[in-house]
Amino acid sequence: MKKAFVVGHPIKHSRSPLIHGHWLKTHGLEGSYERIDVAPADFPAFLKTFAAQGFAGGNVTIPHKEAAFLGVDRRTERAERLKAVNTLWVENGVLWGDNTDVVGFMAHLDQSLGTGWEQDVDTALVIGAGGAARAVVAGLQERPIRRILIANRTASKAAELVRDLEGPGARLEALPWDDLSSAVEAAGLVVNTTSLGMTGQPPLVLNLANARADAIVADIVYVPLTTPLLAAAKERNLRTVDGLGMLLHQAVPGFARWFGVTPQVTPSLRALIVANIEG
Ligand code: ATR
């Protein structure tokens, strides 16, 4: 029987066990996926011992993504680029780390909007400059988008993101936070990667009155599923992409590695997680 985990601190709110549990059941696989709470001081030891405890690998969440990056033997190109690891597995005794948030976000956009959606996007606006913003920017850089604007409350973090991720492909530009509403007018794609709009947090206040009629508005917040930003975009009849899909799609590569079957993000999986969020 194969075993995998999600490790974090705290970990009790993670929805990953529901996702992987659903896939284990639908594929009729004998396996387990469990939550493990590990404090930061114990994380390096956990990395060295999980294989001996019979685990094939697992997911890494807050606050261990950077420590996982530092602690693995080898990293995929995407993990290297983001300096963060959210998926672990052992291959021939070598501990590997990947960052699947990048493919998670992009696969979700492709599934929601249809492939080729980026053809009409000249400029993307990414709001926020944390770990999630890095995954979103890295994903968008793999597509033929000309310009990516990054606006963050703390300007130095947006500048740092631009420095770290600059490369071939789209030009990255850090924007002052106060220019957010005017930047919306130029953007074919707007993505919120901050925690604004999450239940218990203030909403992200963005004036969409002058947004392009063909603009796409995406949020990575998924509690609630329809954030105030997405509600405002729907009111203007803009295309919207909610945050739940990124969570579901980022789980696919890990499951495939640990259990040997590539699972699908289906309406029934989505419904299961929506019921959990809304329940
Ligand atoms: P994650 O890994 O989810 O991206 P993070 O690295 O802590 O989490 O980043 C959180 C992001 O949300 C940051 O861009 C943060 O802005 P700052 O860099 O200025 O802290 C943003 N954020 C959180 N609360 C915010 C608020 N009240 N107003 C504006 N931005 C906020």
py3Dmol code that shows the C-alpha trace and the ligand (Angstrom):
import py3Dmol

protein = """\
ATOM      1  CA  MET A   1       0.000   0.000   0.000  1.00  0.00           C
ATOM      2  CA  LYS A   2       1.376   3.404  -1.005  1.00  0.00           C
ATOM      3  CA  LYS A   3       1.248   6.296   1.421  1.00  0.00           C
ATOM      4  CA  ALA A   4       1.520  10.067   0.909  1.00  0.00           C
ATOM      5  CA  PHE A   5       1.113  13.103   3.174  1.00  0.00           C
ATOM      6  CA  VAL A   6       0.556  16.818   3.382  1.00  0.00           C
ATOM      7  CA  VAL A   7       2.906  18.431   5.873  1.00  0.00           C
ATOM      8  CA  GLY A   8       2.412  21.889   7.352  1.00  0.00           C
ATOM      9  CA  HIS A   9       2.011  23.804  10.599  1.00  0.00           C
ATOM     10  CA  PRO A  10      -0.880  24.151  11.328  1.00  0.00           C
ATOM     11  CA  ILE A  11      -2.391  21.560   8.996  1.00  0.00           C
ATOM     12  CA  LYS A  12      -5.880  20.713  10.195  1.00  0.00           C
ATOM     13  CA  HIS A  13      -7.621  22.991   7.658  1.00  0.00           C
ATOM     14  CA  SER A  14      -5.903  21.489   4.602  1.00  0.00           C
ATOM     15  CA  ARG A  15      -8.366  20.214   1.998  1.00  0.00           C
ATOM     16  CA  SER A  16      -5.716  18.135   0.213  1.00  0.00           C
ATOM     17  CA  PRO A  17      -6.727  14.877   2.018  1.00  0.00           C
ATOM     18  CA  LEU A  18     -10.245  15.252   0.594  1.00  0.00           C
ATOM     19  CA  ILE A  19      -8.885  15.675  -2.939  1.00  0.00           C
ATOM     20  CA  HIS A  20      -6.448  12.753  -2.810  1.00  0.00           C
ATOM     21  CA  GLY A  21      -8.914  10.594  -0.870  1.00  0.00           C
ATOM     22  CA  HIS A  22     -11.470  11.130  -3.659  1.00  0.00           C
ATOM     23  CA  TRP A  23      -8.961  10.101  -6.323  1.00  0.00           C
ATOM     24  CA  LEU A  24      -7.808   7.021  -4.376  1.00  0.00           C
ATOM     25  CA  LYS A  25     -11.438   5.934  -4.147  1.00  0.00           C
ATOM     26  CA  THR A  26     -12.415   6.663  -7.763  1.00  0.00           C
ATOM     27  CA  HIS A  27      -9.337   4.806  -9.073  1.00  0.00           C
ATOM     28  CA  GLY A  28      -9.892   1.893  -6.674  1.00  0.00           C
ATOM     29  CA  LEU A  29      -6.354   2.228  -5.315  1.00  0.00           C
ATOM     30  CA  GLU A  30      -5.158   0.948  -1.994  1.00  0.00           C
ATOM     31  CA  GLY A  31      -3.351   3.872  -0.500  1.00  0.00           C
ATOM     32  CA  SER A  32      -3.519   6.624   2.055  1.00  0.00           C
ATOM     33  CA  TYR A  33      -2.976  10.359   2.173  1.00  0.00           C
ATOM     34  CA  GLU A  34      -2.671  11.923   5.602  1.00  0.00           C
ATOM     35  CA  ARG A  35      -2.144  15.259   7.306  1.00  0.00           C
ATOM     36  CA  ILE A  36       1.094  15.596   9.292  1.00  0.00           C
ATOM     37  CA  ASP A  37       1.728  18.552  11.585  1.00  0.00           C
ATOM     38  CA  VAL A  38       5.453  19.281  11.837  1.00  0.00           C
ATOM     39  CA  ALA A  39       6.863  22.364  13.563  1.00  0.00           C
ATOM     40  CA  PRO A  40       9.545  24.284  11.640  1.00  0.00           C
ATOM     41  CA  ALA A  41      12.354  23.120  13.931  1.00  0.00           C
ATOM     42  CA  ASP A  42      11.507  19.467  13.173  1.00  0.00           C
ATOM     43  CA  PHE A  43      11.056  19.834   9.420  1.00  0.00           C
ATOM     44  CA  PRO A  44      14.642  19.044   8.293  1.00  0.00           C
ATOM     45  CA  ALA A  45      14.511  15.769  10.249  1.00  0.00           C
ATOM     46  CA  PHE A  46      11.083  14.952   8.783  1.00  0.00           C
ATOM     47  CA  LEU A  47      12.506  15.327   5.257  1.00  0.00           C
ATOM     48  CA  LYS A  48      15.195  12.768   6.043  1.00  0.00           C
ATOM     49  CA  THR A  49      12.910  10.217   7.684  1.00  0.00           C
ATOM     50  CA  PHE A  50       9.565  10.139   5.842  1.00  0.00           C
ATOM     51  CA  ALA A  51      10.730   7.562   3.287  1.00  0.00           C
ATOM     52  CA  ALA A  52      11.785   5.185   6.054  1.00  0.00           C
ATOM     53  CA  GLN A  53       8.269   5.553   7.509  1.00  0.00           C
ATOM     54  CA  GLY A  54       6.891   4.136   4.259  1.00  0.00           C
ATOM     55  CA  PHE A  55       5.793   7.340   2.530  1.00  0.00           C
ATOM     56  CA  ALA A  56       6.250   7.679  -1.246  1.00  0.00           C
ATOM     57  CA  GLY A  57       6.164  11.454  -0.878  1.00  0.00           C
ATOM     58  CA  GLY A  58       3.771  14.279  -0.176  1.00  0.00           C
ATOM     59  CA  ASN A  59       2.728  17.887  -0.368  1.00  0.00           C
ATOM     60  CA  VAL A  60       4.343  20.703   1.551  1.00  0.00           C
ATOM     61  CA  THR A  61       2.398  23.726   2.685  1.00  0.00           C
ATOM     62  CA  ILE A  62       2.804  26.816   4.870  1.00  0.00           C
ATOM     63  CA  PRO A  63       5.323  27.466   6.421  1.00  0.00           C
ATOM     64  CA  HIS A  64       7.649  24.799   4.961  1.00  0.00           C
ATOM     65  CA  LYS A  65       7.844  25.511   1.206  1.00  0.00           C
ATOM     66  CA  GLU A  66      11.171  27.314   1.405  1.00  0.00           C
ATOM     67  CA  ALA A  67      12.715  24.839   3.857  1.00  0.00           C
ATOM     68  CA  ALA A  68      11.638  22.037   1.513  1.00  0.00           C
ATOM     69  CA  PHE A  69      13.358  23.843  -1.356  1.00  0.00           C
ATOM     70  CA  LEU A  70      16.564  23.977   0.673  1.00  0.00           C
ATOM     71  CA  GLY A  71      16.291  20.420   2.009  1.00  0.00           C
ATOM     72  CA  VAL A  72      15.739  18.311  -1.128  1.00  0.00           C
ATOM     73  CA  ASP A  73      18.497  16.589  -3.130  1.00  0.00           C
ATOM     74  CA  ARG A  74      17.196  17.635  -6.563  1.00  0.00           C
ATOM     75  CA  ARG A  75      14.643  20.114  -7.854  1.00  0.00           C
ATOM     76  CA  THR A  76      12.658  20.514 -11.043  1.00  0.00           C
ATOM     77  CA  GLU A  77      13.293  23.584 -13.173  1.00  0.00           C
ATOM     78  CA  ARG A  78      10.083  25.209 -11.923  1.00  0.00           C
ATOM     79  CA  ALA A  79      10.974  24.680  -8.263  1.00  0.00           C
ATOM     80  CA  GLU A  80      14.414  26.102  -8.964  1.00  0.00           C
ATOM     81  CA  ARG A  81      12.856  29.163 -10.536  1.00  0.00           C
ATOM     82  CA  LEU A  82      10.409  29.774  -7.675  1.00  0.00           C
ATOM     83  CA  LYS A  83      12.771  28.857  -4.830  1.00  0.00           C
ATOM     84  CA  ALA A  84       9.849  26.992  -3.240  1.00  0.00           C
ATOM     85  CA  VAL A  85       8.834  23.308  -3.181  1.00  0.00           C
ATOM     86  CA  ASN A  86       5.270  22.049  -2.638  1.00  0.00           C
ATOM     87  CA  THR A  87       5.601  18.440  -3.843  1.00  0.00           C
ATOM     88  CA  LEU A  88       8.098  15.775  -2.725  1.00  0.00           C
ATOM     89  CA  TRP A  89       8.876  12.258  -3.931  1.00  0.00           C
ATOM     90  CA  VAL A  90      11.718   9.796  -3.724  1.00  0.00           C
ATOM     91  CA  GLU A  91      13.187   8.302  -6.891  1.00  0.00           C
ATOM     92  CA  ASN A  92      16.053   5.772  -6.660  1.00  0.00           C
ATOM     93  CA  GLY A  93      16.870   7.047  -3.188  1.00  0.00           C
ATOM     94  CA  VAL A  94      16.992  10.686  -4.358  1.00  0.00           C
ATOM     95  CA  LEU A  95      14.635  13.192  -2.699  1.00  0.00           C
ATOM     96  CA  TRP A  96      13.035  15.348  -5.409  1.00  0.00           C
ATOM     97  CA  GLY A  97      11.124  18.637  -5.058  1.00  0.00           C
ATOM     98  CA  ASP A  98       8.738  20.264  -7.542  1.00  0.00           C
ATOM     99  CA  ASN A  99       6.498  23.293  -7.497  1.00  0.00           C
ATOM    100  CA  THR A 100       3.145  22.314  -8.981  1.00  0.00           C
ATOM    101  CA  ASP A 101       1.401  25.645  -8.274  1.00  0.00           C
ATOM    102  CA  VAL A 102       2.630  26.843 -11.682  1.00  0.00           C
ATOM    103  CA  VAL A 103       0.993  24.036 -13.687  1.00  0.00           C
ATOM    104  CA  GLY A 104      -1.955  24.131 -11.276  1.00  0.00           C
ATOM    105  CA  PHE A 105      -2.777  27.718 -12.113  1.00  0.00           C
ATOM    106  CA  MET A 106      -2.160  27.374 -15.846  1.00  0.00           C
ATOM    107  CA  ALA A 107      -4.082  24.074 -16.234  1.00  0.00           C
ATOM    108  CA  HIS A 108      -7.010  25.677 -14.446  1.00  0.00           C
ATOM    109  CA  LEU A 109      -7.009  28.691 -16.808  1.00  0.00           C
ATOM    110  CA  ASP A 110      -6.815  26.374 -19.826  1.00  0.00           C
ATOM    111  CA  GLN A 111      -9.645  24.176 -18.552  1.00  0.00           C
ATOM    112  CA  SER A 112     -11.874  27.137 -17.627  1.00  0.00           C
ATOM    113  CA  LEU A 113     -11.256  29.353 -20.645  1.00  0.00           C
ATOM    114  CA  GLY A 114     -10.273  26.869 -23.364  1.00  0.00           C
ATOM    115  CA  THR A 115      -6.749  26.569 -24.771  1.00  0.00           C
ATOM    116  CA  GLY A 116      -5.565  29.583 -26.741  1.00  0.00           C
ATOM    117  CA  TRP A 117      -7.208  32.085 -24.361  1.00  0.00           C
ATOM    118  CA  GLU A 118      -3.870  33.916 -24.063  1.00  0.00           C
ATOM    119  CA  GLN A 119      -3.879  34.856 -27.758  1.00  0.00           C
ATOM    120  CA  ASP A 120      -5.904  37.993 -26.956  1.00  0.00           C
ATOM    121  CA  VAL A 121      -3.941  38.918 -23.817  1.00  0.00           C
ATOM    122  CA  ASP A 122      -1.251  41.506 -24.435  1.00  0.00           C
ATOM    123  CA  THR A 123      -0.894  42.683 -20.825  1.00  0.00           C
ATOM    124  CA  ALA A 124      -1.572  40.781 -17.603  1.00  0.00           C
ATOM    125  CA  LEU A 125      -1.920  42.446 -14.201  1.00  0.00           C
ATOM    126  CA  VAL A 126      -0.880  40.391 -11.184  1.00  0.00           C
ATOM    127  CA  ILE A 127      -1.891  41.777  -7.788  1.00  0.00           C
ATOM    128  CA  GLY A 128       0.383  40.692  -4.942  1.00  0.00           C
ATOM    129  CA  ALA A 129       4.020  39.589  -4.794  1.00  0.00           C
ATOM    130  CA  GLY A 130       4.087  36.606  -2.409  1.00  0.00           C
ATOM    131  CA  GLY A 131       4.662  32.926  -3.136  1.00  0.00           C
ATOM    132  CA  ALA A 132       1.406  32.515  -5.031  1.00  0.00           C
ATOM    133  CA  ALA A 133       2.160  35.571  -7.202  1.00  0.00           C
ATOM    134  CA  ARG A 134       5.509  34.024  -8.131  1.00  0.00           C
ATOM    135  CA  ALA A 135       3.812  30.833  -9.318  1.00  0.00           C
ATOM    136  CA  VAL A 136       1.253  32.826 -11.336  1.00  0.00           C
ATOM    137  CA  VAL A 137       3.913  35.040 -12.955  1.00  0.00           C
ATOM    138  CA  ALA A 138       6.147  32.043 -13.776  1.00  0.00           C
ATOM    139  CA  GLY A 139       3.180  30.301 -15.430  1.00  0.00           C
ATOM    140  CA  LEU A 140       2.195  33.359 -17.466  1.00  0.00           C
ATOM    141  CA  GLN A 141       5.818  33.754 -18.604  1.00  0.00           C
ATOM    142  CA  GLU A 142       5.517  30.401 -20.386  1.00  0.00           C
ATOM    143  CA  ARG A 143       2.799  31.864 -22.640  1.00  0.00           C
ATOM    144  CA  PRO A 144       3.025  34.462 -25.437  1.00  0.00           C
ATOM    145  CA  ILE A 145       1.964  37.413 -23.265  1.00  0.00           C
ATOM    146  CA  ARG A 146       3.931  40.623 -23.928  1.00  0.00           C
ATOM    147  CA  ARG A 147       3.841  42.360 -20.564  1.00  0.00           C
ATOM    148  CA  ILE A 148       3.114  41.408 -16.945  1.00  0.00           C
ATOM    149  CA  LEU A 149       2.446  44.221 -14.464  1.00  0.00           C
ATOM    150  CA  ILE A 150       2.920  43.421 -10.772  1.00  0.00           C
ATOM    151  CA  ALA A 151       1.305  45.632  -8.127  1.00  0.00           C
ATOM    152  CA  ASN A 152       1.913  44.992  -4.453  1.00  0.00           C
ATOM    153  CA  ARG A 153       1.132  46.930  -1.273  1.00  0.00           C
ATOM    154  CA  THR A 154       4.803  46.657  -0.288  1.00  0.00           C
ATOM    155  CA  ALA A 155       6.576  48.029  -3.355  1.00  0.00           C
ATOM    156  CA  SER A 156       9.965  46.496  -2.526  1.00  0.00           C
ATOM    157  CA  LYS A 157       8.499  42.977  -2.752  1.00  0.00           C
ATOM    158  CA  ALA A 158       7.129  43.634  -6.255  1.00  0.00           C
ATOM    159  CA  ALA A 159      10.560  44.913  -7.329  1.00  0.00           C
ATOM    160  CA  GLU A 160      12.200  41.814  -5.821  1.00  0.00           C
ATOM    161  CA  LEU A 161       9.797  39.506  -7.670  1.00  0.00           C
ATOM    162  CA  VAL A 162      10.633  41.265 -10.948  1.00  0.00           C
ATOM    163  CA  ARG A 163      14.370  40.905 -10.270  1.00  0.00           C
ATOM    164  CA  ASP A 164      14.096  37.222  -9.389  1.00  0.00           C
ATOM    165  CA  LEU A 165      11.829  36.155 -12.239  1.00  0.00           C
ATOM    166  CA  GLU A 166      12.975  38.393 -15.106  1.00  0.00           C
ATOM    167  CA  GLY A 167      13.954  36.319 -18.127  1.00  0.00           C
ATOM    168  CA  PRO A 168      12.894  35.436 -21.629  1.00  0.00           C
ATOM    169  CA  GLY A 169       9.252  36.046 -22.509  1.00  0.00           C
ATOM    170  CA  ALA A 170       6.967  38.700 -21.124  1.00  0.00           C
ATOM    171  CA  ARG A 171       8.439  41.932 -19.804  1.00  0.00           C
ATOM    172  CA  LEU A 172       7.873  42.255 -16.050  1.00  0.00           C
ATOM    173  CA  GLU A 173       7.108  45.670 -14.541  1.00  0.00           C
ATOM    174  CA  ALA A 174       6.545  46.549 -10.886  1.00  0.00           C
ATOM    175  CA  LEU A 175       3.728  49.091 -10.438  1.00  0.00           C
ATOM    176  CA  PRO A 176       2.937  51.412  -7.560  1.00  0.00           C
ATOM    177  CA  TRP A 177      -0.056  50.078  -5.537  1.00  0.00           C
ATOM    178  CA  ASP A 178      -1.863  53.372  -6.168  1.00  0.00           C
ATOM    179  CA  ASP A 179      -1.776  52.762  -9.932  1.00  0.00           C
ATOM    180  CA  LEU A 180      -3.793  49.570  -9.615  1.00  0.00           C
ATOM    181  CA  SER A 181      -7.091  50.913 -10.874  1.00  0.00           C
ATOM    182  CA  SER A 182      -5.571  52.637 -13.896  1.00  0.00           C
ATOM    183  CA  ALA A 183      -3.565  49.510 -14.761  1.00  0.00           C
ATOM    184  CA  VAL A 184      -6.820  47.559 -14.971  1.00  0.00           C
ATOM    185  CA  GLU A 185      -7.684  49.459 -18.151  1.00  0.00           C
ATOM    186  CA  ALA A 186      -4.675  47.994 -19.981  1.00  0.00           C
ATOM    187  CA  ALA A 187      -5.066  44.434 -18.741  1.00  0.00           C
ATOM    188  CA  GLY A 188      -6.521  41.524 -20.703  1.00  0.00           C
ATOM    189  CA  LEU A 189      -6.060  39.360 -17.607  1.00  0.00           C
ATOM    190  CA  VAL A 190      -6.255  40.487 -13.957  1.00  0.00           C
ATOM    191  CA  VAL A 191      -5.217  38.025 -11.232  1.00  0.00           C
ATOM    192  CA  ASN A 192      -5.584  38.580  -7.493  1.00  0.00           C
ATOM    193  CA  THR A 193      -2.954  36.576  -5.593  1.00  0.00           C
ATOM    194  CA  THR A 194      -3.332  38.406  -2.269  1.00  0.00           C
ATOM    195  CA  SER A 195      -5.488  37.241   0.618  1.00  0.00           C
ATOM    196  CA  LEU A 196      -7.821  40.226   0.127  1.00  0.00           C
ATOM    197  CA  GLY A 197     -11.372  39.038  -0.431  1.00  0.00           C
ATOM    198  CA  MET A 198     -10.941  35.900   1.654  1.00  0.00           C
ATOM    199  CA  THR A 199     -13.587  35.356   4.341  1.00  0.00           C
ATOM    200  CA  GLY A 200     -12.584  37.487   7.326  1.00  0.00           C
ATOM    201  CA  GLN A 201     -10.317  39.757   5.246  1.00  0.00           C
ATOM    202  CA  PRO A 202     -11.179  43.098   3.666  1.00  0.00           C
ATOM    203  CA  PRO A 203     -12.197  42.928  -0.010  1.00  0.00           C
ATOM    204  CA  LEU A 204      -9.856  43.875  -2.842  1.00  0.00           C
ATOM    205  CA  VAL A 205     -11.250  47.186  -4.023  1.00  0.00           C
ATOM    206  CA  LEU A 206     -10.644  47.497  -7.726  1.00  0.00           C
ATOM    207  CA  ASN A 207     -12.497  49.804 -10.076  1.00  0.00           C
ATOM    208  CA  LEU A 208     -13.539  47.629 -13.005  1.00  0.00           C
ATOM    209  CA  ALA A 209     -15.618  50.360 -14.668  1.00  0.00           C
ATOM    210  CA  ASN A 210     -12.939  50.947 -17.300  1.00  0.00           C
ATOM    211  CA  ALA A 211     -11.817  47.327 -17.666  1.00  0.00           C
ATOM    212  CA  ARG A 212     -11.671  46.003 -21.233  1.00  0.00           C
ATOM    213  CA  ALA A 213     -14.876  44.278 -22.271  1.00  0.00           C
ATOM    214  CA  ASP A 214     -12.871  41.123 -23.117  1.00  0.00           C
ATOM    215  CA  ALA A 215     -10.892  41.114 -19.859  1.00  0.00           C
ATOM    216  CA  ILE A 216     -10.543  37.937 -17.791  1.00  0.00           C
ATOM    217  CA  VAL A 217     -10.607  38.328 -13.995  1.00  0.00           C
ATOM    218  CA  ALA A 218      -9.089  35.508 -11.902  1.00  0.00           C
ATOM    219  CA  ASP A 219      -8.786  35.097  -8.155  1.00  0.00           C
ATOM    220  CA  ILE A 220      -6.728  32.562  -6.265  1.00  0.00           C
ATOM    221  CA  VAL A 221      -8.855  33.010  -3.136  1.00  0.00           C
ATOM    222  CA  TYR A 222     -11.448  30.201  -2.975  1.00  0.00           C
ATOM    223  CA  VAL A 223     -13.165  30.846   0.364  1.00  0.00           C
ATOM    224  CA  PRO A 224     -15.645  32.203  -0.578  1.00  0.00           C
ATOM    225  CA  LEU A 225     -15.819  30.779  -4.079  1.00  0.00           C
ATOM    226  CA  THR A 226     -17.236  34.031  -5.457  1.00  0.00           C
ATOM    227  CA  THR A 227     -15.043  36.730  -3.942  1.00  0.00           C
ATOM    228  CA  PRO A 228     -16.147  40.383  -4.009  1.00  0.00           C
ATOM    229  CA  LEU A 229     -13.703  40.875  -6.926  1.00  0.00           C
ATOM    230  CA  LEU A 230     -15.268  38.052  -8.955  1.00  0.00           C
ATOM    231  CA  ALA A 231     -18.772  39.298  -8.085  1.00  0.00           C
ATOM    232  CA  ALA A 232     -17.874  42.770  -9.405  1.00  0.00           C
ATOM    233  CA  ALA A 233     -16.415  41.236 -12.576  1.00  0.00           C
ATOM    234  CA  LYS A 234     -19.528  39.120 -13.153  1.00  0.00           C
ATOM    235  CA  GLU A 235     -21.671  42.211 -12.719  1.00  0.00           C
ATOM    236  CA  ARG A 236     -19.733  43.783 -15.582  1.00  0.00           C
ATOM    237  CA  ASN A 237     -20.164  40.583 -17.653  1.00  0.00           C
ATOM    238  CA  LEU A 238     -16.414  39.894 -17.674  1.00  0.00           C
ATOM    239  CA  ARG A 239     -15.090  36.332 -17.875  1.00  0.00           C
ATOM    240  CA  THR A 240     -14.133  35.074 -14.403  1.00  0.00           C
ATOM    241  CA  VAL A 241     -11.960  32.251 -13.084  1.00  0.00           C
ATOM    242  CA  ASP A 242     -12.266  31.253  -9.425  1.00  0.00           C
ATOM    243  CA  GLY A 243      -9.490  30.090  -7.113  1.00  0.00           C
ATOM    244  CA  LEU A 244     -10.598  26.536  -6.408  1.00  0.00           C
ATOM    245  CA  GLY A 245      -9.321  25.135  -9.691  1.00  0.00           C
ATOM    246  CA  MET A 246      -5.712  26.018  -8.889  1.00  0.00           C
ATOM    247  CA  LEU A 247      -5.932  24.004  -5.659  1.00  0.00           C
ATOM    248  CA  LEU A 248      -7.397  21.017  -7.506  1.00  0.00           C
ATOM    249  CA  HIS A 249      -5.017  21.096 -10.480  1.00  0.00           C
ATOM    250  CA  GLN A 250      -1.856  21.589  -8.413  1.00  0.00           C
ATOM    251  CA  ALA A 251      -2.637  18.252  -6.739  1.00  0.00           C
ATOM    252  CA  VAL A 252      -2.524  16.246 -10.001  1.00  0.00           C
ATOM    253  CA  PRO A 253       1.268  15.837 -10.531  1.00  0.00           C
ATOM    254  CA  GLY A 254       1.881  14.668  -6.947  1.00  0.00           C
ATOM    255  CA  PHE A 255      -0.841  12.018  -7.070  1.00  0.00           C
ATOM    256  CA  ALA A 256       0.569  10.772 -10.391  1.00  0.00           C
ATOM    257  CA  ARG A 257       4.058  10.432  -8.868  1.00  0.00           C
ATOM    258  CA  TRP A 258       3.043   8.690  -5.641  1.00  0.00           C
ATOM    259  CA  PHE A 259       0.252   6.450  -6.864  1.00  0.00           C
ATOM    260  CA  GLY A 260       1.167   5.936 -10.543  1.00  0.00           C
ATOM    261  CA  VAL A 261      -2.150   7.128 -12.027  1.00  0.00           C
ATOM    262  CA  THR A 262      -2.802  10.589 -13.497  1.00  0.00           C
ATOM    263  CA  PRO A 263      -6.112  11.740 -12.004  1.00  0.00           C
ATOM    264  CA  GLN A 264      -8.646  14.155 -13.532  1.00  0.00           C
ATOM    265  CA  VAL A 265     -10.160  17.324 -12.116  1.00  0.00           C
ATOM    266  CA  THR A 266     -13.816  16.433 -12.621  1.00  0.00           C
ATOM    267  CA  PRO A 267     -17.083  18.212 -11.770  1.00  0.00           C
ATOM    268  CA  SER A 268     -17.712  15.640  -9.015  1.00  0.00           C
ATOM    269  CA  LEU A 269     -14.353  16.392  -7.336  1.00  0.00           C
ATOM    270  CA  ARG A 270     -15.126  20.085  -7.565  1.00  0.00           C
ATOM    271  CA  ALA A 271     -18.596  19.559  -6.092  1.00  0.00           C
ATOM    272  CA  LEU A 272     -17.103  17.614  -3.169  1.00  0.00           C
ATOM    273  CA  ILE A 273     -14.730  20.449  -2.261  1.00  0.00           C
ATOM    274  CA  VAL A 274     -17.368  23.138  -2.821  1.00  0.00           C
ATOM    275  CA  ALA A 275     -19.672  21.305  -0.396  1.00  0.00           C
ATOM    276  CA  ASN A 276     -16.838  21.199   2.141  1.00  0.00           C
ATOM    277  CA  ILE A 277     -16.115  24.931   1.719  1.00  0.00           C
ATOM    278  CA  GLU A 278     -19.759  25.918   1.921  1.00  0.00           C
ATOM    279  CA  GLY A 279     -20.630  23.432   4.657  1.00  0.00           C
TER     280      GLY A 279
END
"""
ligand_1 = """\
31
ATR
P 1.152 33.512 -0.541
O 2.174 32.427 -0.417
O -0.273 33.022 -0.407
O 1.334 34.352 -1.761
P 2.395 35.559 1.084
O 3.728 35.196 0.495
O 2.303 35.806 2.537
O 1.326 34.429 0.768
O 1.845 36.837 0.279
C 0.655 37.490 0.622
C 0.359 38.599 -0.401
O -0.891 39.229 -0.050
C 1.398 39.703 -0.408
O 1.495 40.233 -1.716
C 0.785 40.740 0.558
O 1.232 42.073 0.360
P 2.527 42.634 1.166
O 3.732 42.103 0.446
O 2.405 44.105 1.089
O 2.401 42.095 2.580
C -0.677 40.626 0.163
N -1.586 41.143 1.192
C -1.965 40.535 2.339
N -2.813 41.321 3.051
C -2.962 42.479 2.334
C -3.705 43.690 2.522
N -4.474 43.880 3.607
N -3.620 44.645 1.560
C -2.847 44.467 0.454
N -2.130 43.342 0.217
C -2.174 42.367 1.141
"""
view = py3Dmol.view(width=600, height=400)
view.addModel(protein, "pdb")
view.setStyle({"model": 0}, {"cartoon": {"style": "trace"}})
view.addModel(ligand_1, "xyz")
view.setStyle({"model": 1}, {"stick": {}})
view.zoomTo()
view.show()
